[in-house]
């Protein structure tokens, strides 16, 4: 079985307040983009996890794909498998690649072994692996609240729009991002803003992490500004960074050479 876990970008991200459990209450719209890792799952006598492509730091046994398999094996007593992850989505870049990989392991094992686990139950299992993981069970535009695991669908039509995704190779830790933010309740919620035309998003749809991250890492701001100069109708940092993306009504004639070294994806939604 071969699966293609996608990256996501955030359309707006509000940090509302710090909760009693230590987490932050957020509001964001996450939308999958056609930029993927490659995941192969095959039956095996012994469990094996193989990773190629972009190097993932740390112990492979702590990878979310391994944890996803262990969770399913514990709950459903499934046979062993061999998982091969071809990593193409940059890590620590606000794109949710690791969360997507884990969610797709859950989805793949459910299908491979005909477990008939419901979508809602898969979401509950995914939430045990990470806040972004449940989003990738549905894999469609959704408003995320709570820690990011409370999801509701939203209709957003970006068909025909062009996407340029840049990554400066800067790792922004989640703790670092949250430490620099000042939680607040915005005057307009993200759903209302997204109901307007994309041309109106620029001044209203904000990622609050940018307020502390962009001054600290000027290159991220330079890349965002470059996308706007290139003609993006909307540009933003994704998640807690450091990737930035631009949405264009039409494909730009040419991407400047100084941006090409940061380009990780270009294509249509």
Residue pairs with C-beta under 8 A, 6 or more apart in sequence:
1 40
1 41
1 42
1 108
1 111
1 112
2 38
2 39
2 40
3 38
3 39
3 40
3 41
3 104
3 107
3 108
4 36
4 37
4 38
4 39
4 104
5 36
5 37
5 39
5 89
5 97
5 100
5 101
5 103
5 104
5 136
6 32
6 33
6 34
6 35
6 36
6 100
6 136
6 139
7 32
7 33
7 35
7 36
7 89
7 95
7 96
7 97
7 100
7 165
7 265
8 30
8 31
8 32
8 33
8 95
8 96
8 100
8 132
8 135
8 136
8 238
9 30
9 31
9 33
9 94
9 95
9 165
9 236
9 238
9 239
9 243
9 245
10 28
10 29
10 30
10 94
10 207
10 236
10 238
10 239
11 28
11 29
11 30
11 31
11 156
11 190
11 194
11 201
11 205
11 236
12 27
12 28
12 29
12 190
12 193
12 194
12 201
12 205
12 206
12 207
12 236
13 26
13 27
13 28
13 206
13 207
13 208
13 209
13 239
14 26
14 27
14 28
14 184
14 185
14 186
14 190
14 206
14 208
15 24
15 25
15 26
15 178
15 181
15 183
15 184
15 208
15 209
16 24
16 25
16 26
16 27
16 183
16 184
16 185
17 24
17 25
17 183
17 185
18 24
18 25
18 183
19 25
23 147
24 147
24 178
24 181
24 183
25 145
25 146
25 147
25 183
26 144
26 145
26 146
26 147
26 148
27 143
27 144
27 145
27 189
27 190
28 143
28 144
28 148
28 190
29 141
29 142
29 143
29 144
29 154
29 156
29 190
29 191
29 194
30 96
30 132
30 135
30 141
30 142
30 144
30 148
31 141
31 156
31 158
32 136
32 139
32 140
32 141
33 163
33 165
33 245
33 265
33 269
34 265
34 267
34 268
34 269
35 88
35 89
35 95
35 165
35 264
35 265
35 267
36 88
36 89
36 100
37 53
37 85
37 86
37 87
37 88
37 89
37 97
37 100
37 101
38 53
38 85
38 86
38 88
39 65
39 83
39 84
39 85
39 86
39 101
39 104
39 105
39 108
40 82
40 83
40 84
40 86
41 81
41 82
41 83
41 84
41 105
41 108
41 109
41 112
42 81
42 82
43 79
43 80
43 81
43 82
43 112
44 80
44 81
44 82
45 80
46 80
47 69
47 80
47 81
47 82
48 80
48 81
48 82
48 83
49 60
49 61
49 63
49 65
49 66
49 69
49 82
49 83
49 85
50 82
50 83
50 84
50 85
51 60
51 63
51 84
51 85
51 87
52 84
52 85
52 86
52 87
53 85
53 86
53 87
53 88
54 87
54 88
54 89
54 90
54 91
55 87
56 63
56 87
56 91
57 91
60 66
63 85
63 98
63 101
64 98
64 99
64 101
64 102
64 105
64 129
64 130
64 133
65 83
65 85
65 101
65 102
65 105
66 83
67 102
67 129
68 102
68 103
68 105
68 106
68 109
68 129
69 81
69 83
69 105
69 109
71 106
71 125
71 128
71 129
72 78
72 105
72 106
72 109
72 110
72 115
72 125
73 80
75 125
76 113
76 115
76 117
78 109
78 113
78 115
79 113
81 109
81 112
83 105
85 101
87 97
89 95
89 96
89 97
89 100
90 97
90 167
90 169
90 243
90 264
91 97
91 98
91 171
92 171
92 172
92 173
92 242
93 167
93 171
93 238
93 241
93 242
93 243
94 172
94 237
94 238
94 239
94 240
94 241
94 242
94 243
95 165
95 238
95 239
95 243
96 132
96 135
96 136
96 239
98 130
99 129
99 130
99 131
99 132
99 133
99 135
99 136
100 136
102 126
102 129
102 130
102 133
102 136
103 122
103 126
103 129
103 133
103 134
103 135
103 136
103 137
104 136
106 122
106 125
106 126
106 137
107 122
107 137
109 115
110 116
110 117
110 122
117 125
119 137
119 138
122 137
123 134
123 137
123 138
123 149
123 151
124 134
126 133
126 134
126 136
126 137
127 133
127 134
127 149
131 146
131 147
131 148
131 149
132 144
132 148
133 149
134 149
134 151
135 142
135 144
135 148
135 151
138 151
138 153
140 153
141 153
141 154
141 155
141 156
142 151
142 152
142 153
142 154
143 151
143 152
143 153
143 154
143 190
143 191
144 150
144 151
145 151
145 152
154 191
154 194
156 194
158 198
158 247
158 269
159 268
159 269
160 268
160 269
161 198
161 247
161 248
161 249
161 268
161 269
162 247
162 248
162 249
162 250
162 251
162 252
162 266
162 267
162 268
162 269
163 245
163 246
163 247
163 248
163 265
163 266
163 267
163 268
163 269
164 227
164 230
164 232
164 245
164 246
164 248
164 252
164 255
164 263
164 265
164 266
165 243
165 244
165 245
165 263
165 264
165 265
165 266
166 223
166 227
166 243
166 244
166 245
166 259
166 262
166 263
166 264
167 242
167 243
167 244
167 262
167 264
168 217
168 219
168 220
168 223
168 242
168 244
168 262
169 242
169 262
170 217
170 219
170 220
170 241
170 242
171 242
172 213
172 217
172 240
172 241
172 242
173 240
174 240
176 240
177 209
177 212
177 213
177 240
177 241
178 240
180 209
180 211
180 212
180 213
180 216
181 208
181 209
181 211
181 212
182 208
182 211
184 208
188 204
190 205
193 200
193 201
193 204
193 205
194 201
194 205
196 204
198 233
198 234
198 247
199 233
201 233
201 234
202 233
202 234
205 234
205 236
206 236
207 236
207 237
207 238
207 239
209 237
209 239
209 240
209 241
210 224
210 236
210 237
210 241
213 220
213 237
213 240
213 241
213 242
214 220
214 221
214 224
214 237
215 221
217 241
217 242
220 237
220 241
220 242
220 244
223 244
223 259
223 262
224 235
224 236
224 237
224 244
224 246
226 256
226 258
226 259
227 235
227 244
227 245
227 246
228 235
228 246
230 246
230 248
230 252
230 255
230 256
230 259
231 248
231 249
231 250
231 252
232 246
232 247
232 248
233 247
233 248
233 249
234 246
234 247
235 244
235 245
235 246
235 247
236 244
236 245
237 243
237 244
238 244
238 245
243 264
255 263
255 266
